[in-house]
Amino acid sequence: MTTVSGPMRYLLVTHIPFVHERNGAVSVDGLWARDLHGLVQSIGPVRVAAPELAHDDAHQTWGPSAATLSPQDGVTFAGFPAMRSRRDLWRWPAVRRVLRREVEQADLVHTSNLFPPYLGLSYAHDLAVARGRKTLFVIAEDFHDMLEWEWVRMSRNGIERFRRARLVRRLEERVLRSTRTASLTFFHTPAAVVRYRLDARNGIAIRQPGHEIEDVIGAADFARRCAEVRAGGPLIVTAACRHKSLKGIDLLISAIGVLRGDGVPVEARIYGQGESTEAWKSLARQLGVADCVHFCGTLEPGPAVYAAIGNGHVFAMPHRTNDFGRAFYDALAAGVPIVAFRNAASSDTLRDGVDGFLAPPDDVEGLAAVLRRLHSDRQLLTCASQAARDRALHNTRSQWFQLRAGWIRCLFDDERADNHTEVKAA
C-alpha cells in the first residue's frame, strides 16, 4: 500500500517516443507536449517512461510538428529501447528493467490502451497493481470500432481477416484486464463509456479540449462573423483532420456535389493531408465541385487551427467510426457549430440542434439536407454558433485538467481517511 506525504510521484508509461537533444532538452510530439504541460500545471511534476529514439532515427509525430521540453517544464524522461516490430522480443527484458525501476519509485502509474508492438508496456500496470500502487488507466478512443472498420474489414482474404480479428480481441482482453484492476479509469470519448463502463471499478468520462479562454474567438470578431453569416452568400464548410478514409471527407465532398446539383451555393475548405488526399481531390474533380472544394494543407495546432475554422460558418466531422476527439473543441473555440454523423460518440458529445447537428450515419443525402437547412436558416446557424462559443468558454483545457487532478488526488485522500480510521480504532 502506497501513501503520499510529499509531492505525488506520477509515472506516465507510454508508447509515444522522445529524443534527447544535445542541449539537454527533449523533443516530443507537439500535441503531446501540450498535454504534458497541462498535466504538470494541474498535478505537479511528471515522470515519463517512453521509447527513446537516437538522433538519427526518424521522429514521426501524429501532430504536424514536434516540440521541446526541459526539466524546468516539470517533465523528466526515462527511456527504454524502441520496439520496431514483433521481432524485437529480445528488447523486452531491457524494457521491463526500466519499467520495474520506475514503478517501484512511483505513487501512481498512468497507462492507456496500447497497440502492437507496445502491448507489453501493460506490464507496468500489472506490476503497479501487484505492488499496491495507485493506477490510472486511460481509454483514449473506441479502438475496437476503429480497427474493425478500418483494418479488419479491409483484409484481403479470410485468413488475414481472422488473424486481424483475433488481434483486436487480444487488445480488447488487455484493455478489459486493465480496466477491471485500475484504481481509476478515464474514458476519453462517450463511445468508450458505452463499451467499458460496466467493467471499470471507478470510471469517469472526461473531455479533452485543447483551448483556453483566451483562445476562444473574441466578441468583436464573433459579432462580425455572425453578421457575415446573416448577410447570406455561400455556406462555408471547414474540415480539419488526418486524411484517412474513416474521417468520411469523401462523403462530405459527395454532399457538396448534391448541393451543387440543387443550386445551393456552398464552399468546402479541407485542411490536413494524408493517404486519402489525392483520392479526395480526384473525387471532387469527378463530381464537378473542384472549384468549390479547396484543399488547404496542414495547420499548426492552436491559433492557426482556430483561425482557419473561424473563417468558416460550420465545421464538418463526418467520421465513419466512433473517432470524435479534439477537433470538436477546436470548432467550439472558433465559435462554429459542428455537423457530424450520428454515432455513439457524436450523439453524446455535441448537443443536436444546439451547438451542432447530426445526420444519419454514412448518409450523403442526410448530410446534404443538414447543410441545406443551415444555408437557408441563417438565424438557426448564428444561434448554434453562439451556443458553441458559450460552451467553449466553460469547457477549457485547464478546467478539465484540474478536474482530472482532483479525481486522482481523491484516490490518496480516501486512503488517508482509511488509515486515519484504523489509527483511531486501534
C-alpha positions in Angstrom: 0.0 0.0 0.0 1.4 3.4 -1.0 0.9 6.7 0.9 1.9 10.1 -0.3 3.5 12.5 2.3 5.1 14.9 -0.2 4.6 15.7 -3.9 2.9 12.9 -5.8 5.4 10.7 -7.8 3.4 10.5 -11.0 4.6 8.0 -13.6 3.2 8.1 -17.1 4.0 5.0 -19.2 3.5 5.5 -23.0 4.5 4.2 -26.4 5.0 7.8 -27.7 8.7 8.2 -28.4 11.1 11.0 -27.5 14.6 12.2 -28.5 17.2 13.6 -26.1 18.7 16.6 -27.7 22.3 17.5 -27.2 21.4 20.7 -25.2 19.6 18.6 -22.6 16.1 19.3 -23.9 13.8 16.5 -25.0 12.0 16.5 -28.4 8.4 15.1 -28.4 5.2 15.3 -30.5 3.8 18.8 -30.3 0.3 17.9 -29.4 1.5 15.6 -26.7 3.8 18.3 -25.3 0.7 20.5 -24.8 -1.0 17.7 -22.9 2.1 17.2 -20.7 2.2 20.9 -19.9 -1.5 20.7 -18.8 -0.8 17.7 -16.7 2.1 19.3 -14.9 0.2 22.5 -14.2 -2.6 20.6 -12.6 -0.9 17.7 -10.8 2.8 18.7 -10.4 6.0 17.1 -11.8 5.5 14.1 -14.1 7.9 11.3 -14.9 7.5 9.7 -18.3 8.7 6.2 -19.3 8.8 6.0 -23.1 10.7 4.7 -26.1 13.9 6.7 -26.6 15.0 7.3 -30.2 18.5 8.1 -31.3 19.2 11.4 -33.1 19.5 9.7 -36.4 16.1 8.0 -36.1 13.1 9.4 -38.0 10.9 11.0 -35.3 7.4 10.5 -36.5 4.8 12.6 -34.8 1.0 12.3 -35.1 0.6 16.1 -35.0 2.1 18.4 -37.6 5.3 19.1 -35.7 7.5 18.3 -32.7 8.2 20.4 -29.6 10.9 20.5 -27.0 10.6 20.1 -23.2 13.2 20.7 -20.5 13.4 19.6 -16.8 12.2 23.1 -15.9 8.9 22.3 -17.6 8.3 19.7 -14.8 8.7 16.7 -17.0 11.5 14.2 -16.8 12.0 11.1 -19.0 13.1 7.6 -18.5 14.0 6.0 -21.8 13.7 2.4 -22.9 14.5 0.7 -26.2 12.1 1.4 -29.0 10.2 -1.6 -30.4 10.2 -1.7 -34.2 8.1 -4.9 -34.7 7.1 -8.1 -33.1 10.5 -9.5 -34.0 12.1 -7.2 -31.3 11.2 -9.6 -28.5 14.8 -9.6 -27.3 14.4 -6.0 -26.3 11.7 -6.7 -23.7 14.0 -7.7 -20.8 15.6 -4.2 -21.0 12.2 -2.5 -21.3 10.9 -4.4 -18.2 14.0 -3.4 -16.2 13.3 0.2 -16.8 9.6 -0.2 -16.0 10.3 -2.1 -12.8 12.7 0.6 -11.6 10.2 3.4 -12.4 7.1 1.7 -10.9 9.0 1.0 -7.7 9.6 4.7 -7.3 6.1 5.8 -8.2 3.0 6.6 -6.2 0.6 6.5 -9.2 1.2 4.7 -12.5 -0.7 6.0 -15.5 -1.1 3.8 -18.6 -3.5 3.7 -21.5 -4.8 1.4 -24.2 -1.8 0.3 -26.2 -1.2 -1.1 -29.7 1.4 -3.6 -31.1 4.3 -3.7 -30.8 3.9 -1.9 -27.5 1.2 -4.0 -25.9 3.7 -5.4 -23.5 4.0 -2.0 -21.8 0.9 -3.0 -19.9 3.4 -4.8 -17.6 3.8 -1.5 -15.8 0.1 -1.5 -14.9 0.1 -5.1 -13.7 3.3 -4.6 -11.7 1.8 -1.5 -10.1 -1.3 -3.4 -9.1 0.8 -6.2 -7.6 2.8 -3.7 -5.6 -0.2 -1.9 -4.3 0.4 1.3 -6.2 -2.5 3.5 -7.3 -3.2 3.1 -11.1 -4.8 5.4 -13.6 -5.9 3.7 -16.9 -7.0 5.9 -19.8 -9.1 4.6 -22.7 -8.4 7.2 -25.4 -10.8 6.1 -28.1 -13.1 3.3 -29.1 -10.2 1.5 -30.8 -12.3 -1.7 -31.3 -14.7 0.1 -33.6 -11.9 2.0 -35.4 -9.8 -1.2 -36.0 -12.8 -3.3 -37.1 -13.9 -0.6 -39.6 -10.5 0.5 -41.0 -8.3 -2.6 -40.6 -10.2 -5.9 -40.1 -12.8 -5.3 -42.8 -10.1 -4.3 -45.3 -8.5 -7.7 -45.0 -7.5 -9.2 -48.4 -8.7 -12.8 -47.6 -10.4 -14.8 -44.9 -7.2 -16.0 -43.2 -5.9 -12.5 -42.8 -9.3 -11.2 -41.6 -9.3 -14.0 -39.0 -5.8 -13.1 -37.9 -6.6 -9.4 -37.6 -9.9 -10.0 -35.8 -8.0 -12.2 -33.3 -5.5 -9.5 -32.6 -8.3 -7.0 -32.0 -9.8 -9.5 -29.5 -6.4 -9.6 -27.7 -6.3 -5.9 -27.5 -9.8 -5.9 -26.1 -8.9 -8.5 -23.5 -5.9 -6.4 -22.4 -8.0 -3.3 -22.1 -10.6 -5.1 -20.0 -8.0 -6.5 -17.7 -6.6 -3.1 -17.0 -10.0 -1.5 -16.7 -11.1 -4.1 -14.1 -8.0 -3.7 -12.0 -7.3 0.1 -12.3 -7.9 2.4 -9.3 -9.4 4.9 -11.7 -10.3 4.7 -15.4 -10.8 7.8 -17.6 -12.9 7.4 -20.7 -11.9 9.9 -23.4 -14.9 9.5 -25.6 -18.6 8.7 -24.9 -18.2 5.6 -27.1 -15.6 4.2 -24.7 -18.0 4.8 -21.8 -20.7 2.8 -23.6 -18.3 -0.1 -24.3 -16.3 -0.3 -21.0 -18.3 1.4 -18.2 -19.6 -1.8 -16.6 -16.1 -3.2 -16.4 -14.5 -0.2 -14.6 -14.1 -0.2 -10.8 -14.1 3.6 -10.8 -14.8 5.0 -14.3 -15.2 8.7 -15.3 -16.0 10.2 -18.7 -13.7 13.2 -19.4 -13.3 15.7 -22.1 -10.1 16.7 -24.0 -10.3 20.3 -25.1 -7.1 21.9 -26.2 -8.0 25.5 -25.8 -8.0 28.1 -23.0 -10.4 31.0 -22.6 -8.0 33.3 -24.4 -8.1 31.1 -27.4 -11.9 31.4 -27.8 -12.9 33.8 -30.6 -13.3 37.3 -29.3 -16.7 39.0 -29.0 -16.0 41.6 -31.7 -14.7 39.1 -34.3 -17.5 36.7 -33.4 -20.1 39.5 -34.0 -18.6 40.4 -37.4 -18.7 36.7 -38.4 -22.3 36.4 -37.4 -23.2 39.5 -39.4 -21.5 37.9 -42.4 -23.4 34.7 -41.9 -26.7 36.6 -41.7 -25.9 38.5 -44.8 -26.2 35.4 -46.9 -23.7 34.2 -49.5 -22.3 30.7 -49.9 -22.3 28.5 -46.9 -18.6 27.9 -45.9 -17.9 24.4 -44.5 -14.5 23.7 -43.0 -12.9 20.3 -42.0 -9.5 19.6 -40.4 -8.3 16.1 -39.9 -5.8 13.4 -40.9 -6.7 12.4 -44.4 -7.8 8.8 -43.8 -10.9 7.0 -45.0 -12.5 6.7 -41.6 -12.8 10.6 -41.4 -15.6 10.5 -44.1 -14.5 13.5 -46.1 -15.4 11.7 -49.3 -19.0 11.7 -48.1 -18.7 15.5 -47.4 -17.5 16.0 -50.9 -20.3 13.9 -52.3 -22.8 16.0 -50.2 -21.3 19.2 -51.7 -22.0 17.6 -55.1 -25.6 17.0 -54.2 -26.0 20.6 -53.1 -24.3 21.9 -56.2 -26.8 19.9 -58.3 -29.6 21.5 -56.3 -28.3 25.0 -56.9 -27.3 25.6 -53.3 -24.1 27.7 -53.1 -21.6 26.1 -50.7 -17.8 26.0 -50.3 -15.7 23.5 -48.5 -12.2 24.2 -47.1 -10.4 21.0 -46.1 -7.3 21.1 -44.0 -4.7 18.4 -43.3 -3.1 15.7 -45.5 -2.6 12.0 -45.7 -3.1 8.8 -47.6 -6.6 9.8 -48.9 -5.7 13.3 -50.1 -5.3 12.5 -53.8 -8.3 10.2 -53.9 -10.5 13.0 -52.4 -9.2 15.5 -54.9 -10.0 13.1 -57.7 -13.5 12.6 -56.3 -14.0 16.4 -56.3 -13.0 16.6 -59.9 -15.2 13.7 -60.9 -18.3 15.3 -59.2 -17.5 18.7 -60.8 -17.0 20.5 -57.5 -13.2 21.0 -57.6 -13.8 24.8 -57.9 -15.6 24.9 -54.5 -13.8 22.1 -52.6 -10.4 23.5 -51.6 -7.6 21.5 -50.1 -5.7 24.0 -47.9 -2.8 21.9 -46.4 -1.8 21.3 -42.9 -2.1 23.6 -39.9 -0.1 24.0 -36.7 -2.1 23.2 -33.5 -3.6 26.2 -31.7 -4.2 29.7 -33.1 -3.8 28.6 -36.8 -6.5 25.9 -36.4 -8.9 28.2 -34.5 -8.4 31.0 -37.1 -9.0 28.6 -40.1 -12.1 27.1 -38.6 -13.3 30.5 -37.5 -13.2 31.8 -41.1 -16.0 29.2 -41.9 -19.6 29.0 -41.0 -19.9 25.4 -40.0 -17.4 22.6 -39.1 -17.8 19.1 -40.6 -16.8 16.0 -38.7 -18.4 13.2 -40.8 -16.5 10.4 -39.1 -17.5 6.9 -40.1 -16.4 5.4 -36.8 -16.6 6.5 -33.1 -13.5 8.6 -33.5 -14.6 12.0 -32.2 -11.9 14.0 -30.5 -10.0 17.3 -30.2 -11.3 18.9 -33.4 -14.8 19.2 -31.8 -13.4 21.5 -29.2 -11.3 23.4 -31.7 -14.5 24.2 -33.6 -16.2 25.3 -30.4 -13.3 27.7 -29.6 -13.7 29.2 -33.1 -17.4 29.7 -32.3 -18.6 27.4 -35.1 -21.2 24.6 -34.8 -20.4 21.1 -35.9 -22.1 18.8 -38.4 -21.5 15.1 -37.9 -22.9 11.7 -38.5 -24.9 10.2 -35.6 -22.9 7.6 -33.6 -22.2 6.6 -30.0 -19.5 9.3 -29.7 -21.1 12.3 -31.5 -24.6 11.8 -30.0 -23.2 12.2 -26.5 -20.7 15.0 -27.3 -22.5 17.6 -29.4 -26.0 18.8 -28.5 -28.1 18.2 -31.6 -29.8 21.4 -32.7 -28.0 23.5 -30.1 -24.2 23.6 -30.8 -24.2 21.0 -33.6 -26.3 19.0 -36.0 -26.4 15.2 -36.6 -27.1 13.4 -39.9 -27.8 9.7 -40.3 -24.6 7.6 -40.5 -22.9 7.4 -43.9 -25.8 9.2 -45.5 -24.8 11.6 -48.2 -28.3 12.8 -48.7 -28.8 13.3 -45.0 -25.6 15.2 -44.7 -26.6 17.4 -47.6 -30.0 18.0 -46.0 -28.4 19.3 -42.8 -26.1 21.7 -44.7 -29.1 22.8 -46.9 -31.0 23.6 -43.8 -28.2 25.7 -42.3 -27.7 27.6 -45.6 -31.4 28.6 -45.7 -31.8 29.3 -41.9 -29.1 31.7 -41.0 -30.8 32.6 -37.7 -30.5 29.0 -36.6 -26.9 28.9 -37.7 -26.0 32.1 -35.7 -27.8 30.7 -32.6 -25.9 27.5 -32.9 -22.6 29.5 -33.3 -23.4 31.4 -30.1 -24.1 28.2 -28.2 -20.8 26.7 -29.5 -18.8 29.8 -28.3 -20.6 29.8 -24.9 -19.7 26.1 -24.4 -16.1 26.7 -25.3 -15.9 29.4 -22.6 -17.0 26.9 -20.0 -15.0 23.8 -21.3 -11.3 24.8 -21.3 -8.2 22.7 -21.2 -7.1 23.9 -17.7 -10.6 23.3 -16.3 -10.6 19.7 -17.3 -7.0 19.1 -16.2 -8.0 20.4 -12.8 -11.0 18.2 -12.6 -8.8 15.2 -13.6 -6.2 16.1 -11.0 -8.9 16.4 -8.3 -10.2 12.9 -9.1 -6.7 11.5 -9.0 -5.9 13.1 -5.6 -9.2 11.7 -4.2 -7.6 8.2 -4.6 -5.0 9.2 -2.0 -7.4 11.2 0.2 -9.6 8.1 0.5 -6.5 6.1 1.6 -5.5 8.7 4.2 -9.1 8.6 5.6 -8.9 4.8 5.8 -5.6 5.0 7.6 -6.9 7.6 10.0 -9.9 5.5 10.8 -7.7 2.5 11.5 -5.5 4.5 13.9 -8.5 5.8 15.8 -9.9 2.3 16.0 -6.6 1.0 17.4 
